[in-house]
């Protein structure tokens, strides 16, 4: 396995293997997130589950996030290349979410949770004294989380580019704008 395969597994593996892996991926993301009290509200983003939320509502909300993402990127893929297949758009979206499990697991490390709680307590008390070590831990966690999210976005981009044979820089810019717009607007829904 080389770097090309790590950042673009869509070149090496067939679509059926990727689809099965994708279903395992989103199922794992759902269950890991749910066990930590979180729900997918956008690609690469979660929100806390409230006590009033039923399991059915959480499942439907998560499915809606994936359905909207798939629909938007499939339509965009068809605009770029009329031969774009549905499965080739679904796979990158599902596979890119697998990396989110890492984000969830890292956020549950006791050292990071304690640092977050100290900073939140400091803000709630309107104290100007912030524990330096907690701040360093949160900063490092932020950089690691950003790198992990960038890797997930790179997988999504490379998979979509492979599926649509996207080469035009305008299409790349539209892809980025679509992804960013969807990530922000779905969090507001």
Number of C-alpha atoms within 10 A of each C-alpha: 7 6 8 11 12 12 18 20 18 24 14 12 11 10 16 12 11 22 18 13 16 22 16 15 20 23 15 16 23 19 14 17 22 17 10 14 14 20 23 27 24 23 25 19 17 17 13 13 17 10 7 7 9 11 11 9 11 18 14 12 17 19 16 16 19 19 12 14 21 20 14 14 19 22 15 20 25 15 13 17 14 11 12 20 14 16 15 22 27 26 25 29 24 25 25 24 24 21 20 27 19 14 19 17 12 16 18 12 10 10 13 17 15 15 19 17 12 16 19 13 13 15 13 9 10 9 10 8 10 14 12 11 10 19 15 12 16 20 12 13 16 13 11 14 18 13 12 17 21 14 17 23 22 16 23 24 22 21 25 26 22 18 24 22 15 18 11 9 9 10 16 14 11 12 19 14 12 16 18 12 11 18 18 15 11 17 15 9 9
